[in-house]
Amino acid sequence: MKFKDFQSILSEERLRRYYTACGNDSRKTMTLYRLNLNLSQEVFTLLSCFEVAIRNAINNILVKQLGEDWLRDSIMPGGIFDVPGCRDSANIIRKAYNRLQRSGNYSHTKLLAEMEFGVWKYMFANPQYRAVNRSLLAIFPNKPRSTAECQYNNTFMFNELDGINILRNRIAHHEPICFALRQPIIGTSYILNAYQRLHTLFMWMGIDSHSLLYGLDHVQSVCNKINKL
């Protein structure tokens, strides 16, 4: 495809950062744009696996602690999230539950699947963490011990998950991930750092991420292609 047509479809504004980073080389710009899409697909695959893993780990603990329908029960009068500090989480859960109820399609498993990643992130915010009896750090049996310099507590985990959530949203909204932060310069350090943090969190959960992601994880090879441009 000619660059003029490529630009017409995707917009000059959208391609401007790519074009600048590629030294106004139109062919290189198209290559970088395609590699960014490739990288986004690769990273999103890993994020999807992580999201399912953390969702299931949280669910396994809370089913034992609160019962088979703990998520639905959490929003009922007197439920664990029926308190002011957990109102945002409760509203998200309630909307999903009401949709399933209207369709006659409710099950605990389907309600779990309706939850966005932010719900699981906020399980480590102080109000939600207290509401579930401060039990959820158990899903990270291999995390380091806290020290005076670094507390590996629920706030630490919330911040880790927040970083993953930000990356997930960037990809979902088609934002580029092949640049240095806030600069029109080709760079993959942000993604590679996030990639390493993701593997670390899998390891803290006791999951062999390299085996889990066998045949799926090509992030580093795509980053190498981008860095060679």
LUMLUMTI-602402 format. One record per residue (C-alpha): residue in three letters; chain; z, y, x. Coordinates in pm, 1 decimal, decimal comma, padded with zeros to 6 digits. Layout:
+-----+-------+----------+----------+----------+
! res ! chain !        w !        v !        u !
+-----+-------+----------+----------+----------+
! ALA !     A !        Z !        Y !        X !
...
+-----+-------+----------+----------+----------+
# end
This chain:
+-----+-------+----------+----------+----------+
! res ! chain !        w !        v !        u !
+-----+-------+----------+----------+----------+
! MET !     A !  00000,0 !  00000,0 !  00000,0 !
! LYS !     A ! -00074,7 !  00351,0 !  00118,8 !
! PHE !     A !  00228,7 !  00565,9 !  00188,6 !
! LYS !     A !  00114,3 !  00824,9 ! -00065,2 !
! ASP !     A !  00122,5 !  00561,1 ! -00340,7 !
! PHE !     A !  00453,0 !  00420,0 ! -00214,7 !
! GLN !     A !  00601,8 !  00769,3 ! -00223,6 !
! SER !     A !  00461,2 !  00841,2 ! -00568,6 !
! ILE !     A !  00630,1 !  00530,1 ! -00712,2 !
! LEU !     A !  00968,6 !  00569,3 ! -00541,1 !
! SER !     A !  00973,8 !  00952,5 ! -00520,2 !
! GLU !     A !  00954,5 !  01187,7 ! -00226,3 !
! GLU !     A !  01321,7 !  01277,8 ! -00263,3 !
! ARG !     A !  01432,8 !  00915,2 ! -00244,6 !
! LEU !     A !  01225,9 !  00846,3 !  00064,4 !
! ARG !     A !  01309,6 !  01169,2 !  00248,4 !
! ARG !     A !  01610,0 !  01026,6 !  00432,7 !
! TYR !     A !  01411,2 !  00720,9 !  00540,2 !
! TYR !     A !  01120,2 !  00938,5 !  00649,9 !
! THR !     A !  01345,4 !  01165,0 !  00858,4 !
! ALA !     A !  01526,0 !  00869,7 !  01017,1 !
! CYS !     A !  01189,3 !  00717,6 !  01109,5 !
! GLY !     A !  01062,3 !  01032,3 !  01282,4 !
! ASN !     A !  00815,1 !  01106,9 !  01002,6 !
! ASP !     A !  00638,0 !  00775,7 !  01064,3 !
! SER !     A !  00512,7 !  00664,7 !  00720,7 !
! ARG !     A !  00453,9 !  00298,6 !  00810,1 !
! LYS !     A !  00797,1 !  00271,3 !  00968,2 !
! THR !     A !  00946,4 !  00441,3 !  00660,7 !
! MET !     A !  00804,8 !  00176,2 !  00429,4 !
! THR !     A !  00932,2 ! -00098,5 !  00659,3 !
! LEU !     A !  01282,7 !  00051,5 !  00668,2 !
! TYR !     A !  01291,5 !  00087,6 !  00290,6 !
! ARG !     A !  01198,6 ! -00277,6 !  00244,6 !
! LEU !     A !  01449,3 ! -00391,1 !  00506,1 !
! ASN !     A !  01719,9 ! -00189,3 !  00330,0 !
! LEU !     A !  01640,4 ! -00378,1 !  00008,2 !
! ASN !     A !  01653,9 ! -00704,9 !  00199,8 !
! LEU !     A !  01990,9 ! -00611,5 !  00351,2 !
! SER !     A !  02123,7 ! -00506,7 !  00010,4 !
! GLN !     A !  02027,5 ! -00846,3 ! -00133,5 !
! GLU !     A !  02194,4 ! -01029,5 !  00154,1 !
! VAL !     A !  02517,8 ! -00831,0 !  00133,0 !
! PHE !     A !  02533,1 ! -00852,4 ! -00246,2 !
! THR !     A !  02509,6 ! -01232,0 ! -00225,7 !
! LEU !     A !  02818,5 ! -01237,2 ! -00003,3 !
! LEU !     A !  03000,6 ! -00989,1 ! -00224,8 !
! SER !     A !  02925,6 ! -01201,3 ! -00530,2 !
! CYS !     A !  03074,5 ! -01510,6 ! -00366,2 !
! PHE !     A !  03381,9 ! -01313,8 ! -00262,3 !
! GLU !     A !  03427,4 ! -01168,6 ! -00610,7 !
! VAL !     A !  03420,4 ! -01513,1 ! -00770,4 !
! ALA !     A !  03658,3 ! -01650,3 ! -00506,5 !
! ILE !     A !  03920,2 ! -01376,7 ! -00549,7 !
! ARG !     A !  03888,3 ! -01384,6 ! -00928,9 !
! ASN !     A !  03950,2 ! -01758,8 ! -00934,4 !
! ALA !     A !  04238,3 ! -01736,9 ! -00687,6 !
! ILE !     A !  04412,6 ! -01470,8 ! -00897,5 !
! ASN !     A !  04346,4 ! -01666,7 ! -01214,6 !
! ASN !     A !  04487,1 ! -01989,3 ! -01070,4 !
! ILE !     A !  04817,2 ! -01820,3 ! -00989,8 !
! LEU !     A !  04847,1 ! -01635,9 ! -01319,9 !
! VAL !     A !  04755,1 ! -01935,5 ! -01536,8 !
! LYS !     A !  05049,8 ! -02120,3 ! -01383,9 !
! GLN !     A !  05274,0 ! -01817,9 ! -01418,6 !
! LEU !     A !  05169,3 ! -01679,1 ! -01757,5 !
! GLY !     A !  04967,5 ! -01944,4 ! -01939,2 !
! GLU !     A !  04608,0 ! -02042,9 ! -02010,7 !
! ASP !     A !  04520,8 ! -01718,2 ! -02193,7 !
! TRP !     A !  04712,3 ! -01478,9 ! -01971,6 !
! LEU !     A !  04429,1 ! -01222,4 ! -01956,8 !
! ARG !     A !  04400,9 ! -01192,9 ! -02335,0 !
! ASP !     A !  04778,1 ! -01202,9 ! -02375,3 !
! SER !     A !  04821,2 ! -00923,8 ! -02119,1 !
! ILE !     A !  04681,5 ! -00665,1 ! -02363,3 !
! MET !     A !  04863,5 ! -00778,0 ! -02675,0 !
! PRO !     A !  05168,4 ! -00584,3 ! -02797,3 !
! GLY !     A !  05443,0 ! -00654,8 ! -02547,3 !
! GLY !     A !  05191,2 ! -00800,6 ! -02297,1 !
! ILE !     A !  05227,9 ! -00737,7 ! -01925,9 !
! PHE !     A !  04961,7 ! -00464,7 ! -01928,5 !
! ASP !     A !  05085,4 ! -00304,5 ! -02249,3 !
! VAL !     A !  05255,2 ! -00032,8 ! -02044,2 !
! PRO !     A !  05143,4 !  00320,2 ! -01949,4 !
! GLY !     A !  05078,5 !  00245,8 ! -01580,9 !
! CYS !     A !  04834,3 ! -00036,0 ! -01663,3 !
! ARG !     A !  04647,1 !  00143,4 ! -01942,6 !
! ASP !     A !  04309,0 !  00158,8 ! -01762,5 !
! SER !     A !  04310,8 ! -00213,1 ! -01685,8 !
! ALA !     A !  04419,4 ! -00290,2 ! -02041,4 !
! ASN !     A !  04136,2 ! -00080,9 ! -02187,0 !
! ILE !     A !  03871,5 ! -00264,9 ! -01982,5 !
! ILE !     A !  04013,7 ! -00604,5 ! -02078,6 !
! ARG !     A !  04048,3 ! -00505,2 ! -02444,7 !
! LYS !     A !  03687,2 ! -00386,1 ! -02474,1 !
! ALA !     A !  03560,3 ! -00712,6 ! -02326,7 !
! TYR !     A !  03792,6 ! -00919,5 ! -02544,9 !
! ASN !     A !  03684,2 ! -00733,2 ! -02859,8 !
! ARG !     A !  03314,9 ! -00790,6 ! -02775,1 !
! LEU !     A !  03374,3 ! -01162,3 ! -02738,8 !
! GLN !     A !  03579,5 ! -01175,2 ! -03057,1 !
! ARG !     A !  03307,9 ! -00998,3 ! -03257,6 !
! SER !     A !  03050,6 ! -01247,1 ! -03133,8 !
! GLY !     A !  03280,7 ! -01542,3 ! -03208,7 !
! ASN !     A !  03242,1 ! -01639,4 ! -02845,6 !
! TYR !     A !  03588,4 ! -01591,7 ! -02695,2 !
! SER !     A !  03723,9 ! -01822,0 ! -02430,4 !
! HIS !     A !  03949,4 ! -01744,1 ! -02137,0 !
! THR !     A !  03671,2 ! -01837,7 ! -01894,2 !
! LYS !     A !  03423,7 ! -01603,7 ! -02064,4 !
! LEU !     A !  03674,8 ! -01319,9 ! -02066,3 !
! LEU !     A !  03731,6 ! -01368,7 ! -01694,2 !
! ALA !     A !  03357,6 ! -01350,0 ! -01633,2 !
! GLU !     A !  03337,5 ! -01020,8 ! -01825,7 !
! MET !     A !  03572,6 ! -00845,3 ! -01584,8 !
! GLU !     A !  03431,9 ! -00603,9 ! -01328,9 !
! PHE !     A !  03547,4 ! -00619,6 ! -00967,6 !
! GLY !     A !  03767,5 ! -00314,0 ! -01018,1 !
! VAL !     A !  03997,6 ! -00514,3 ! -01244,4 !
! TRP !     A !  04077,2 ! -00754,7 ! -00960,8 !
! LYS !     A !  04115,6 ! -00470,1 ! -00712,5 !
! TYR !     A !  04368,2 ! -00301,6 ! -00939,1 !
! MET !     A !  04573,4 ! -00618,6 ! -00958,4 !
! PHE !     A !  04706,6 ! -00497,5 ! -00621,6 !
! ALA !     A !  04782,5 ! -00142,4 ! -00738,4 !
! ASN !     A !  05157,6 ! -00093,5 ! -00779,8 !
! PRO !     A !  05180,0 ! -00099,4 ! -01164,5 !
! GLN !     A !  04967,2 ! -00411,8 ! -01207,0 !
! TYR !     A !  05119,2 ! -00580,9 ! -00902,9 !
! ARG !     A !  05468,1 ! -00532,9 ! -01047,1 !
! ALA !     A !  05348,4 ! -00646,7 ! -01391,6 !
! VAL !     A !  05249,2 ! -00987,7 ! -01249,8 !
! ASN !     A !  05583,1 ! -01028,3 ! -01070,4 !
! ARG !     A !  05455,0 ! -00930,5 ! -00725,5 !
! SER !     A !  05303,7 ! -01277,1 ! -00687,1 !
! LEU !     A !  04944,7 ! -01214,7 ! -00583,8 !
! LEU !     A !  04981,2 ! -01184,9 ! -00206,3 !
! ALA !     A !  05008,3 ! -01564,3 ! -00223,8 !
! ILE !     A !  04628,0 ! -01579,2 ! -00249,9 !
! PHE !     A !  04617,0 ! -01466,0 !  00114,9 !
! PRO !     A !  04821,8 ! -01739,8 !  00286,3 !
! ASN !     A !  04662,7 ! -01670,3 !  00626,7 !
! LYS !     A !  04707,3 ! -01293,3 !  00635,6 !
! PRO !     A !  04897,6 ! -01154,2 !  00936,1 !
! ARG !     A !  05268,3 ! -01093,8 !  00919,8 !
! SER !     A !  05366,6 ! -00735,3 !  00851,9 !
! THR !     A !  05492,7 ! -00530,9 !  01145,9 !
! ALA !     A !  05650,8 ! -00189,8 !  01183,4 !
! GLU !     A !  05304,3 ! -00055,0 !  01263,7 !
! CYS !     A !  05117,0 ! -00225,4 !  00979,7 !
! GLN !     A !  05241,2 ! -00351,6 !  00646,8 !
! TYR !     A !  05010,6 ! -00619,5 !  00503,1 !
! ASN !     A !  05140,6 ! -00555,2 !  00154,5 !
! ASN !     A !  04975,8 ! -00508,3 ! -00183,3 !
! THR !     A !  04876,7 ! -00149,4 ! -00095,9 !
! PHE !     A !  04699,6 ! -00270,2 !  00217,2 !
! MET !     A !  04511,4 ! -00529,6 !  00012,5 !
! PHE !     A !  04425,4 ! -00273,4 ! -00253,7 !
! ASN !     A !  04265,9 ! -00054,1 !  00012,5 !
! GLU !     A !  04071,5 ! -00347,9 !  00156,7 !
! LEU !     A !  03938,7 ! -00438,5 ! -00187,2 !
! ASP !     A !  03862,5 ! -00074,2 ! -00260,6 !
! GLY !     A !  03632,0 ! -00064,0 !  00040,7 !
! ILE !     A !  03451,2 ! -00371,4 ! -00086,6 !
! ASN !     A !  03428,9 ! -00220,4 ! -00434,0 !
! ILE !     A !  03274,4 !  00099,7 ! -00295,0 !
! LEU !     A !  03013,7 ! -00102,8 ! -00105,2 !
! ARG !     A !  02940,1 ! -00314,0 ! -00412,1 !
! ASN !     A !  02885,9 ! -00002,4 ! -00621,5 !
! ARG !     A !  02662,5 !  00157,0 ! -00359,2 !
! ILE !     A !  02434,0 ! -00144,4 ! -00364,4 !
! ALA !     A !  02444,5 ! -00174,2 ! -00744,1 !
! HIS !     A !  02334,9 !  00190,4 ! -00772,1 !
! HIS !     A !  02051,0 !  00142,3 ! -00520,6 !
! GLU !     A !  02205,3 !  00362,3 ! -00253,2 !
! PRO !     A !  02081,1 !  00295,9 !  00102,3 !
! ILE !     A !  02305,8 !  00101,0 !  00339,4 !
! CYS !     A !  02086,7 !  00116,5 !  00651,3 !
! PHE !     A !  02204,5 !  00455,3 !  00779,8 !
! ALA !     A !  02493,9 !  00594,9 !  00978,3 !
! LEU !     A !  02745,9 !  00738,8 !  00734,1 !
! ARG !     A !  02637,4 !  01077,1 !  00595,5 !
! GLN !     A !  02355,8 !  01108,5 !  00849,3 !
! PRO !     A !  01977,6 !  01052,0 !  00831,2 !
! ILE !     A !  01998,1 !  00815,7 !  01128,2 !
! ILE !     A !  01925,8 !  00443,3 !  01125,6 !
! GLY !     A !  02250,5 !  00254,8 !  01177,5 !
! THR !     A !  02418,7 ! -00066,1 !  01060,0 !
! SER !     A !  02772,3 ! -00023,9 !  01194,3 !
! TYR !     A !  02912,1 !  00051,5 !  00847,0 !
! ILE !     A !  02763,1 ! -00267,5 !  00703,1 !
! LEU !     A !  02857,1 ! -00482,7 !  00999,8 !
! ASN !     A !  03217,0 ! -00358,3 !  00984,0 !
! ALA !     A !  03229,6 ! -00434,2 !  00610,0 !
! TYR !     A !  03070,5 ! -00772,8 !  00678,9 !
! GLN !     A !  03339,4 ! -00860,4 !  00932,1 !
! ARG !     A !  03614,1 ! -00744,9 !  00692,9 !
! LEU !     A !  03468,6 ! -00967,0 !  00422,4 !
! HIS !     A !  03476,6 ! -01272,1 !  00648,8 !
! THR !     A !  03832,7 ! -01180,7 !  00750,5 !
! LEU !     A !  03945,6 ! -01166,1 !  00388,1 !
! PHE !     A !  03787,5 ! -01505,6 !  00322,1 !
! MET !     A !  03977,7 ! -01639,9 !  00622,3 !
! TRP !     A !  04304,4 ! -01486,8 !  00498,5 !
! MET !     A !  04242,7 ! -01668,7 !  00168,6 !
! GLY !     A !  04212,5 ! -01997,9 !  00357,0 !
! ILE !     A !  03836,4 ! -02021,7 !  00288,8 !
! ASP !     A !  03586,6 ! -02129,5 !  00554,4 !
! SER !     A !  03334,8 ! -01856,6 !  00477,4 !
! HIS !     A !  03074,9 ! -01982,0 !  00723,9 !
! SER !     A !  03063,1 ! -02318,1 !  00546,2 !
! LEU !     A !  03074,6 ! -02156,3 !  00202,1 !
! LEU !     A !  02789,3 ! -01918,9 !  00286,6 !
! TYR !     A !  02579,0 ! -02168,3 !  00481,4 !
! GLY !     A !  02212,8 ! -02086,8 !  00423,2 !
! LEU !     A !  02304,0 ! -01764,7 !  00239,7 !
! ASP !     A !  02432,1 ! -01537,0 !  00515,4 !
! HIS !     A !  02150,9 ! -01355,8 !  00697,6 !
! VAL !     A !  02317,6 ! -01015,5 !  00722,2 !
! GLN !     A !  02326,4 ! -00996,5 !  01100,6 !
! SER !     A !  01961,7 ! -01097,5 !  01143,2 !
! VAL !     A !  01846,4 ! -00831,8 !  00894,6 !
! CYS !     A !  02065,0 ! -00572,7 !  01070,2 !
! ASN !     A !  01899,4 ! -00667,8 !  01398,8 !
! LYS !     A !  01556,0 ! -00601,1 !  01248,0 !
! ILE !     A !  01671,0 ! -00262,8 !  01122,1 !
! ASN !     A !  01822,7 ! -00166,5 !  01457,0 !
! LYS !     A !  01495,4 ! -00250,1 !  01634,3 !
! LEU !     A !  01294,3 !  00002,6 !  01431,7 !
+-----+-------+----------+----------+----------+
# end
